């Protein structure tokens, strides 16, 4: 299921959300530009700015970055679908979370849940020499916060049904429970391979749980919901 938009208006302009999207897009286009310098230029950049668990927890691996990569890795992506998917979720759900806590708190919240996601991945995969990149962990925290604050918000959702599809409104809790359920299922299918299929599912789960737990701390004020209930 792919969310397209929500019927959950905001009061504040989503300045931080839009800025994060612009930063992620800018970094991604920079990654693409490195391809013109040869096949190793992009790989070198990913290893330097992506998070390599073994290099952080065991011994530094030449050509990899340091502790700062737990943050820098949040702004790198591995392909068009990776960055588009993350930014779509951030655009749909991030503006409401920013609206609920204000601009500054949202910046801190985003970085904290992203850090928690990174630490979760490190805990599950301490010996990996594969660089981990993407905003998914931080965005997962935004989804967890959204589930707490707006479980009944209406989400216009693309639902594939084999060769057919439907576009329907679903309560946010249905979509988000489905999403986190997939992450838990993939992690449980082979817990020895947290990077199964190239996806760090443990990081998604860690970020989501952090969002669930921290939203009550970061939420700044209570506002009246304008969406319809099912």
SEZA-376319 format. One record per residue (C-alpha): residue number from 1; x, y, z. Coordinates in Angstrom, 1 decimal, decimal comma. Example, Ala and Ser with C-alpha at 12.3 -4.5 7.8 and 13.67 -1.06 7.14 Angstrom:
residues 2
PT / 1 / 12,3 / -4,5 / 7,8
PT / 2 / 13,7 / -1,1 / 7,1
***
This chain:
residues 230
PT / 1 / 0,0 / 0,0 / 0,0
PT / 2 / 1,3 / 3,4 / -1,0
PT / 3 / 0,0 / 6,6 / 0,7
PT / 4 / -0,7 / 9,5 / -1,7
PT / 5 / -1,9 / 12,2 / 0,7
PT / 6 / -3,7 / 12,7 / 4,0
PT / 7 / -6,8 / 14,8 / 4,9
PT / 8 / -5,2 / 16,4 / 7,9
PT / 9 / -4,7 / 20,1 / 7,5
PT / 10 / -1,9 / 22,0 / 9,4
PT / 11 / -1,6 / 25,4 / 11,0
PT / 12 / 2,2 / 25,9 / 10,7
PT / 13 / 4,0 / 26,0 / 7,3
PT / 14 / 6,1 / 22,9 / 7,0
PT / 15 / 9,4 / 24,7 / 6,7
PT / 16 / 11,5 / 22,0 / 8,3
PT / 17 / 9,8 / 19,2 / 6,4
PT / 18 / 10,3 / 21,0 / 3,1
PT / 19 / 13,9 / 21,8 / 4,0
PT / 20 / 14,7 / 18,2 / 4,8
PT / 21 / 13,3 / 17,1 / 1,5
PT / 22 / 15,3 / 19,7 / -0,4
PT / 23 / 18,5 / 18,6 / 1,5
PT / 24 / 17,9 / 15,0 / 0,7
PT / 25 / 17,2 / 15,7 / -2,9
PT / 26 / 20,2 / 17,9 / -3,3
PT / 27 / 22,5 / 15,3 / -1,8
PT / 28 / 21,0 / 12,6 / -4,0
PT / 29 / 21,7 / 14,7 / -7,2
PT / 30 / 25,2 / 15,2 / -5,9
PT / 31 / 25,5 / 11,5 / -5,7
PT / 32 / 24,4 / 11,1 / -9,3
PT / 33 / 26,9 / 13,7 / -10,4
PT / 34 / 29,7 / 11,6 / -9,0
PT / 35 / 29,0 / 8,9 / -11,6
PT / 36 / 30,6 / 11,1 / -14,2
PT / 37 / 33,9 / 10,8 / -12,3
PT / 38 / 34,1 / 7,1 / -12,8
PT / 39 / 32,6 / 4,0 / -11,1
PT / 40 / 34,5 / 4,3 / -7,8
PT / 41 / 33,8 / 7,9 / -7,0
PT / 42 / 30,2 / 7,3 / -5,8
PT / 43 / 31,3 / 4,2 / -3,9
PT / 44 / 34,0 / 6,1 / -2,1
PT / 45 / 31,5 / 8,8 / -1,1
PT / 46 / 29,0 / 6,3 / 0,2
PT / 47 / 31,7 / 4,5 / 2,3
PT / 48 / 32,9 / 7,8 / 3,6
PT / 49 / 29,5 / 9,3 / 4,5
PT / 50 / 27,4 / 6,2 / 5,0
PT / 51 / 27,4 / 4,3 / 8,3
PT / 52 / 29,6 / 1,2 / 8,3
PT / 53 / 28,8 / -0,7 / 11,6
PT / 54 / 32,0 / -2,6 / 11,8
PT / 55 / 34,1 / 0,5 / 11,3
PT / 56 / 32,3 / 2,2 / 14,2
PT / 57 / 32,0 / -0,6 / 16,7
PT / 58 / 35,1 / -2,8 / 16,0
PT / 59 / 38,0 / -1,1 / 14,4
PT / 60 / 38,2 / 1,8 / 11,9
PT / 61 / 38,2 / 0,6 / 8,3
PT / 62 / 40,3 / 2,7 / 5,9
PT / 63 / 38,1 / 4,7 / 3,5
PT / 64 / 35,1 / 4,8 / 5,9
PT / 65 / 33,9 / 7,7 / 8,0
PT / 66 / 33,7 / 8,1 / 11,7
PT / 67 / 30,9 / 8,5 / 14,3
PT / 68 / 29,4 / 11,5 / 12,4
PT / 69 / 28,1 / 9,0 / 9,8
PT / 70 / 25,2 / 8,0 / 12,1
PT / 71 / 23,8 / 11,4 / 11,1
PT / 72 / 25,3 / 12,0 / 7,6
PT / 73 / 24,0 / 8,6 / 6,5
PT / 74 / 20,4 / 9,9 / 7,0
PT / 75 / 20,8 / 12,2 / 4,0
PT / 76 / 22,1 / 9,6 / 1,4
PT / 77 / 20,1 / 7,3 / -0,8
PT / 78 / 20,8 / 4,4 / -3,0
PT / 79 / 18,5 / 5,1 / -5,9
PT / 80 / 15,5 / 6,9 / -7,3
PT / 81 / 12,9 / 4,7 / -5,6
PT / 82 / 14,7 / 4,9 / -2,3
PT / 83 / 14,7 / 8,7 / -2,2
PT / 84 / 11,3 / 9,2 / -3,7
PT / 85 / 9,7 / 6,7 / -1,3
PT / 86 / 11,3 / 8,2 / 1,8
PT / 87 / 10,5 / 11,8 / 0,7
PT / 88 / 6,9 / 10,9 / -0,1
PT / 89 / 6,3 / 9,5 / 3,4
PT / 90 / 8,1 / 12,5 / 4,9
PT / 91 / 6,0 / 14,9 / 2,9
PT / 92 / 2,7 / 13,3 / 3,8
PT / 93 / 3,3 / 12,6 / 7,5
PT / 94 / 6,1 / 15,0 / 8,4
PT / 95 / 4,1 / 18,3 / 8,1
PT / 96 / 1,6 / 17,2 / 10,7
PT / 97 / 4,3 / 16,2 / 13,2
PT / 98 / 6,1 / 19,4 / 12,6
PT / 99 / 2,8 / 21,2 / 13,2
PT / 100 / 2,3 / 19,4 / 16,5
PT / 101 / 5,7 / 20,3 / 18,0
PT / 102 / 7,0 / 23,4 / 16,2
PT / 103 / 9,9 / 23,8 / 13,9
PT / 104 / 12,8 / 23,6 / 16,3
PT / 105 / 11,5 / 20,6 / 18,2
PT / 106 / 10,8 / 18,8 / 15,0
PT / 107 / 14,4 / 19,2 / 13,9
PT / 108 / 15,6 / 17,7 / 17,2
PT / 109 / 13,0 / 15,0 / 17,1
PT / 110 / 13,9 / 14,0 / 13,5
PT / 111 / 17,6 / 13,7 / 14,4
PT / 112 / 17,0 / 11,8 / 17,6
PT / 113 / 14,7 / 9,2 / 16,1
PT / 114 / 17,1 / 8,9 / 13,2
PT / 115 / 20,0 / 8,3 / 15,7
PT / 116 / 17,9 / 5,7 / 17,5
PT / 117 / 17,3 / 3,9 / 14,3
PT / 118 / 21,0 / 3,9 / 13,5
PT / 119 / 21,9 / 2,6 / 16,9
PT / 120 / 19,3 / -0,1 / 16,6
PT / 121 / 20,9 / -1,2 / 13,3
PT / 122 / 24,3 / -1,2 / 14,9
PT / 123 / 23,0 / -3,4 / 17,7
PT / 124 / 21,6 / -6,0 / 15,3
PT / 125 / 24,4 / -5,9 / 12,8
PT / 126 / 27,7 / -4,9 / 14,6
PT / 127 / 30,1 / -6,7 / 12,2
PT / 128 / 28,7 / -5,5 / 8,9
PT / 129 / 31,0 / -3,8 / 6,5
PT / 130 / 28,1 / -2,7 / 4,3
PT / 131 / 27,4 / 1,1 / 4,4
PT / 132 / 23,9 / 1,9 / 5,7
PT / 133 / 22,3 / 4,9 / 4,1
PT / 134 / 18,8 / 6,5 / 3,9
PT / 135 / 16,3 / 8,6 / 5,7
PT / 136 / 14,1 / 5,6 / 6,4
PT / 137 / 15,0 / 5,4 / 10,1
PT / 138 / 14,1 / 9,0 / 10,8
PT / 139 / 11,0 / 8,9 / 8,7
PT / 140 / 9,9 / 5,7 / 10,6
PT / 141 / 10,1 / 7,8 / 13,7
PT / 142 / 7,7 / 10,3 / 12,1
PT / 143 / 5,3 / 7,5 / 11,3
PT / 144 / 5,3 / 6,3 / 14,9
PT / 145 / 4,6 / 9,8 / 16,1
PT / 146 / 1,8 / 10,1 / 13,5
PT / 147 / 0,2 / 6,9 / 14,7
PT / 148 / 0,0 / 8,2 / 18,3
PT / 149 / -1,4 / 11,6 / 17,4
PT / 150 / -3,6 / 11,0 / 14,4
PT / 151 / -4,6 / 7,3 / 14,2
PT / 152 / -8,0 / 8,1 / 12,6
PT / 153 / -6,7 / 10,6 / 10,0
PT / 154 / -7,8 / 9,7 / 6,5
PT / 155 / -5,0 / 8,6 / 4,2
PT / 156 / -5,6 / 8,4 / 0,4
PT / 157 / -3,9 / 5,1 / -0,4
PT / 158 / -2,9 / 3,2 / -3,6
PT / 159 / -3,8 / -0,4 / -2,9
PT / 160 / -2,4 / -3,0 / -5,5
PT / 161 / -4,6 / -6,0 / -6,0
PT / 162 / -2,6 / -8,3 / -8,3
PT / 163 / -3,0 / -6,9 / -11,8
PT / 164 / -5,6 / -4,4 / -10,5
PT / 165 / -5,5 / -1,6 / -8,0
PT / 166 / -7,8 / 0,6 / -6,0
PT / 167 / -7,3 / 4,1 / -4,6
PT / 168 / -9,2 / 4,4 / -1,3
PT / 169 / -9,2 / 6,3 / 2,0
PT / 170 / -7,9 / 4,3 / 4,9
PT / 171 / -7,6 / 5,3 / 8,6
PT / 172 / -3,9 / 6,1 / 9,4
PT / 173 / -3,8 / 3,3 / 11,9
PT / 174 / -4,6 / 0,7 / 9,2
PT / 175 / -1,8 / 1,9 / 6,9
PT / 176 / 0,7 / 2,3 / 9,6
PT / 177 / 0,0 / -1,0 / 11,3
PT / 178 / 0,3 / -2,7 / 7,9
PT / 179 / 3,7 / -0,9 / 7,4
PT / 180 / 5,2 / -1,7 / 10,7
PT / 181 / 3,8 / -5,3 / 10,5
PT / 182 / 5,8 / -5,8 / 7,3
PT / 183 / 9,0 / -4,5 / 8,9
PT / 184 / 8,5 / -6,9 / 11,9
PT / 185 / 7,7 / -9,8 / 9,5
PT / 186 / 10,8 / -9,3 / 7,4
PT / 187 / 13,0 / -9,0 / 10,5
PT / 188 / 11,5 / -12,1 / 12,0
PT / 189 / 11,9 / -14,2 / 8,9
PT / 190 / 15,6 / -14,1 / 9,2
PT / 191 / 16,9 / -12,3 / 12,3
PT / 192 / 20,4 / -13,4 / 11,4
PT / 193 / 20,3 / -11,2 / 8,3
PT / 194 / 19,1 / -7,7 / 9,3
PT / 195 / 20,0 / -6,4 / 5,9
PT / 196 / 17,9 / -9,0 / 4,0
PT / 197 / 17,1 / -7,7 / 0,6
PT / 198 / 19,4 / -4,7 / 1,2
PT / 199 / 16,9 / -3,2 / 3,7
PT / 200 / 17,8 / -2,4 / 7,3
PT / 201 / 14,5 / -3,5 / 8,9
PT / 202 / 15,8 / -3,3 / 12,4
PT / 203 / 16,5 / 0,4 / 11,8
PT / 204 / 12,9 / 1,0 / 10,7
PT / 205 / 11,6 / -0,7 / 13,8
PT / 206 / 13,9 / 1,2 / 16,1
PT / 207 / 13,0 / 4,5 / 14,6
PT / 208 / 9,2 / 3,7 / 14,7
PT / 209 / 9,4 / 2,7 / 18,4
PT / 210 / 11,4 / 5,8 / 19,2
PT / 211 / 8,7 / 7,9 / 17,5
PT / 212 / 6,0 / 6,2 / 19,5
PT / 213 / 7,9 / 6,8 / 22,8
PT / 214 / 9,1 / 10,3 / 22,2
PT / 215 / 6,1 / 12,1 / 20,7
PT / 216 / 4,6 / 12,8 / 24,1
PT / 217 / 7,8 / 14,6 / 25,1
PT / 218 / 8,3 / 16,6 / 22,0
PT / 219 / 4,7 / 17,5 / 21,3
PT / 220 / 4,3 / 21,2 / 22,0
PT / 221 / 0,6 / 21,8 / 22,0
PT / 222 / -2,7 / 20,1 / 21,5
PT / 223 / -4,7 / 21,2 / 18,5
PT / 224 / -8,2 / 20,3 / 17,3
PT / 225 / -8,3 / 17,6 / 14,6
PT / 226 / -10,0 / 18,6 / 11,4
PT / 227 / -10,3 / 15,3 / 9,7
PT / 228 / -13,3 / 13,0 / 9,5
PT / 229 / -13,6 / 9,8 / 11,5
PT / 230 / -14,6 / 6,4 / 10,0
***
